[in-house]
């Protein structure tokens, strides 16, 4: 029994398509890391208001909207449909740094703050530490033997040049400059 060429071609194309689709679905975190390493540049995306742990701890129930705005800044989201709710959202995506997302919602009753809820906010120092990845550098010990030090003689001391009769102080600029203070006659 002979299989027509068309049927073989259809089976081959179907197998190739299935292999391609299964390869796309295996694009996991490890392959994403490799793709990120090959990407030359990714723009930094910073959106919203960063709210620190110190700012959240300054909030107190019964504060006015103006007092809350003074502490947290202008909210990122204010809704016409939710006039008694302010949303502070912060997202940051940088190449080589884990994405950061923080959310804080403040609720009001009229002009008075009733409560707030949201993510656990980092302190200002914790946030700064998260901005760039830490790299450990090994610092070599700074040691020199007496033989190595003898190759580089110490510079002449200022007292040695004064003894030789040189009246120019060490570190004085070369050239003729106007005096630092106004002369007694008031003219330069």
C-alpha positions in Angstrom: 0.0 0.0 0.0 1.4 3.3 -1.1 0.8 6.5 0.9 0.4 9.6 -1.2 2.9 12.3 -0.9 0.3 14.8 0.1 -0.6 12.8 3.2 3.1 12.5 4.2 3.5 16.3 3.8 0.4 17.0 5.9 1.6 14.7 8.7 5.0 16.3 8.6 3.6 19.9 8.8 1.3 18.9 11.6 4.2 17.4 13.6 6.3 20.5 13.0 3.5 22.8 14.1 2.9 20.8 17.2 6.6 20.9 18.1 6.8 24.7 17.5 3.7 25.3 19.7 5.1 23.1 22.5 8.4 24.9 22.4 6.5 28.2 22.8 4.7 27.0 25.9 8.0 25.9 27.6 9.2 29.6 27.7 9.5 29.6 31.5 11.5 31.7 34.0 14.9 30.2 33.0 14.4 30.9 29.3 13.1 34.3 30.2 16.4 34.9 32.1 18.4 33.9 29.1 16.3 36.2 26.8 16.8 39.1 29.3 20.6 38.5 29.2 20.6 38.7 25.4 18.5 41.9 25.4 20.8 44.8 25.2 18.5 47.5 26.6 15.3 47.6 28.5 13.8 50.9 29.4 13.3 51.6 33.1 9.7 52.0 34.0 8.8 53.9 37.2 5.2 54.7 37.8 3.3 56.1 40.7 4.1 57.3 44.2 6.5 55.5 46.5 5.1 55.5 50.0 7.6 54.4 52.7 6.9 52.6 56.0 7.7 55.8 57.8 5.0 57.7 55.9 2.4 55.1 56.6 3.3 55.1 60.3 2.7 58.9 60.4 -1.0 58.4 59.3 -3.6 58.6 62.1 -7.3 58.0 62.0 -9.2 61.3 61.9 -6.7 63.2 59.7 -8.1 65.5 57.1 -7.5 65.0 53.4 -5.0 67.9 53.3 -3.0 66.3 56.2 -2.9 62.9 54.4 -1.9 64.7 51.1 0.9 66.5 53.0 2.3 63.1 54.3 1.7 60.8 51.3 1.6 63.3 48.4 -1.0 63.5 45.7 -2.7 60.1 45.1 -2.1 58.3 41.8 -5.8 57.4 41.4 -8.9 59.2 42.5 -12.1 57.9 41.2 -15.3 59.8 40.4 -17.2 56.7 41.5 -15.2 56.3 44.7 -14.8 59.8 46.0 -13.9 58.6 49.5 -11.0 56.5 48.4 -7.4 57.4 47.4 -5.1 54.8 45.8 -1.4 55.1 46.0 0.2 52.7 43.6 3.9 52.3 42.8 5.5 50.0 40.2 9.1 49.9 39.1 10.8 47.7 36.5 14.5 47.9 36.0 16.9 45.6 34.1 18.7 43.3 36.5 16.4 44.2 39.5 13.3 42.3 40.7 10.2 44.2 39.8 8.6 46.1 42.7 4.9 46.7 43.2 3.3 48.5 46.2 -0.2 49.5 46.8 -1.9 51.6 49.6 -5.5 52.6 49.7 -6.7 55.4 52.1 -10.4 55.6 52.9 -12.3 58.8 54.0 -15.6 59.6 55.4 -16.2 63.1 54.1 -13.0 65.0 54.8 -11.8 62.7 57.6 -9.6 59.6 57.1 -11.2 56.5 58.6 -8.6 53.8 57.6 -6.0 52.6 55.2 -5.0 49.2 53.8 -2.4 47.8 51.5 0.9 46.1 51.1 3.7 46.0 53.7 5.7 49.0 52.7 9.5 49.0 52.9 11.4 51.6 54.8 13.3 54.3 52.9 16.6 52.5 53.5 15.2 49.1 52.4 13.8 50.7 49.2 17.2 52.2 48.4 18.9 48.9 49.0 16.5 47.3 46.5 17.2 49.8 43.7 20.4 48.1 42.5 21.6 44.5 42.8 24.4 43.9 45.2 27.6 42.7 43.8 30.3 41.3 46.0 33.8 42.5 45.2 36.9 40.9 46.7 39.3 43.6 47.8 42.9 42.4 47.7 45.0 43.1 50.8 47.1 46.2 50.5 50.5 45.0 51.5 54.0 45.8 50.3 57.4 44.5 51.3 60.3 46.7 52.3 61.9 46.0 48.9 58.8 47.1 47.0 58.6 50.3 49.1 62.3 51.1 48.4 61.6 51.3 44.7 59.4 54.4 45.2 61.3 57.1 47.2 59.3 59.4 49.4 58.8 63.0 48.1 60.9 65.8 49.6 59.4 67.3 52.6 58.3 71.0 52.6 60.9 71.8 55.3 63.7 70.5 53.0 62.8 72.9 50.2 62.6 75.8 52.6 66.1 75.0 53.9 67.4 75.2 50.4 66.2 78.8 50.1 63.1 78.3 48.0 60.5 80.8 49.3 57.6 79.4 47.3 55.3 77.6 49.7 54.4 74.0 48.8 51.1 73.9 46.9 51.2 77.6 45.9 49.9 78.3 42.4 52.4 79.3 39.8 52.0 82.8 38.2 51.1 86.3 39.4 47.6 86.6 40.9 45.9 89.6 42.5 46.0 89.7 46.3 43.2 87.9 48.3 42.4 91.0 50.3 41.7 94.6 49.3 44.8 96.8 49.8 44.7 99.5 52.5 44.3 102.3 49.9 41.1 100.6 48.6 42.4 100.0 45.0 43.5 96.9 43.2 
